[in-house]
Amino acid sequence: MQLKIISIEDKLEILKQVFNVENIDENTSISTLQTWDSLNHVLLIIAIQEAFNCEIDTKQVIELTSVSAIIQFLENHKSHG
């Protein structure tokens, strides 16, 4: 079995595409990025679910409002994967 390592940059790339921005880092959040509105949040959740083959429940959708929270979620998902 080969473990696929996904870099933080790969994770950030999804956010850059959804929000149509060039610069995103671990300090970016729904309150610091103007294009992170409710519609783009839903599109982001869908993109994460498709890209990382995971399910995100309603509670998690509400909590995933920062890049650091999303990275932590994906790290936890990978370890339980």
C-alpha contacts under 8 A as a table, 3 or more apart, distances in Angstrom:
res1	aa1	res2	aa2	distance
6	I	10	D	6.22
6	I	11	K	7.22
7	S	10	D	5.17
7	S	11	K	6.56
8	I	11	K	5.01
8	I	12	L	6.09
8	I	71	I	7.48
9	E	12	L	4.97
9	E	13	E	6.07
10	D	13	E	5.10
10	D	14	I	6.98
11	K	14	I	5.70
11	K	15	L	7.13
11	K	71	I	7.35
12	L	15	L	5.17
12	L	16	K	6.24
12	L	24	I	6.71
12	L	25	D	7.23
12	L	67	V	7.88
13	E	16	K	4.97
13	E	17	Q	6.21
14	I	17	Q	5.19
14	I	18	V	6.24
14	I	44	L	7.83
14	I	47	A	7.24
14	I	48	I	7.54
15	L	18	V	5.14
15	L	19	F	5.97
15	L	24	I	7.57
15	L	44	L	6.84
16	K	19	F	5.32
16	K	20	N	5.45
16	K	21	V	5.08
16	K	22	E	6.12
16	K	23	N	7.10
16	K	24	I	6.62
17	Q	20	N	4.98
17	Q	21	V	6.93
18	V	40	N	6.69
18	V	43	L	6.89
18	V	44	L	6.04
18	V	47	A	7.90
19	F	35	T	5.77
19	F	36	W	6.44
19	F	40	N	6.74
20	N	35	T	7.92
21	V	24	I	7.40
24	I	27	N	7.91
24	I	28	T	6.08
25	D	28	T	5.57
25	D	67	V	6.98
26	E	66	S	7.68
26	E	67	V	5.06
26	E	68	S	5.03
27	N	66	S	7.33
27	N	67	V	6.54
27	N	68	S	6.72
28	T	32	T	5.95
28	T	33	L	6.63
28	T	66	S	5.97
28	T	67	V	5.62
28	T	68	S	7.78
29	S	32	T	5.23
29	S	33	L	6.18
29	S	36	W	7.87
29	S	65	T	5.79
29	S	66	S	3.90
29	S	67	V	5.96
30	I	33	L	5.66
30	I	34	Q	7.60
30	I	36	W	5.36
30	I	37	D	7.23
30	I	65	T	5.36
30	I	66	S	6.06
31	S	34	Q	7.46
31	S	36	W	7.90
33	L	36	W	5.49
34	Q	37	D	7.13
35	T	40	N	7.31
36	W	40	N	5.74
36	W	41	H	6.20
37	D	40	N	5.38
37	D	41	H	6.01
38	S	41	H	4.97
38	S	42	V	6.42
39	L	42	V	5.28
39	L	43	L	6.36
40	N	43	L	4.83
40	N	44	L	5.90
41	H	44	L	4.96
41	H	45	I	6.25
42	V	45	I	5.14
42	V	46	I	6.30
43	L	46	I	5.13
43	L	47	A	6.10
44	L	47	A	5.00
44	L	48	I	6.11
45	I	48	I	5.16
45	I	49	Q	6.18
45	I	56	I	7.43
45	I	61	V	7.00
46	I	49	Q	5.13
46	I	50	E	6.19
47	A	50	E	5.19
47	A	51	A	5.91
48	I	51	A	5.15
48	I	52	F	5.79
48	I	53	N	7.70
48	I	54	C	7.55
49	Q	52	F	5.55
49	Q	53	N	5.29
49	Q	54	C	4.82
49	Q	55	E	5.83
49	Q	56	I	6.90
50	E	53	N	5.20
50	E	54	C	7.10
52	F	74	L	7.95
54	C	77	H	7.49
56	I	60	Q	5.96
56	I	61	V	6.40
57	D	60	Q	5.35
57	D	61	V	6.26
58	T	61	V	5.01
58	T	62	I	6.43
59	K	62	I	5.32
59	K	63	E	6.40
60	Q	63	E	4.90
60	Q	64	L	5.94
61	V	64	L	5.42
61	V	65	T	7.89
62	I	65	T	6.95
63	E	69	A	7.46
64	L	67	V	7.73
64	L	69	A	5.52
64	L	70	I	5.57
65	T	69	A	6.84
65	T	70	I	7.53
66	S	69	A	5.22
66	S	70	I	6.33
67	V	70	I	5.07
67	V	71	I	6.13
68	S	71	I	5.14
68	S	72	Q	6.14
69	A	72	Q	5.08
69	A	73	F	6.08
70	I	73	F	5.00
70	I	74	L	6.17
71	I	74	L	5.12
71	I	75	E	6.11
72	Q	75	E	5.06
72	Q	76	N	6.16
73	F	76	N	5.15
73	F	77	H	6.03
74	L	77	H	4.87
74	L	78	K	6.01
75	E	78	K	5.12
75	E	79	S	6.32
76	N	79	S	5.17
76	N	80	H	6.24
77	H	80	H	5.17
77	H	81	G	5.45
78	K	81	G	4.70
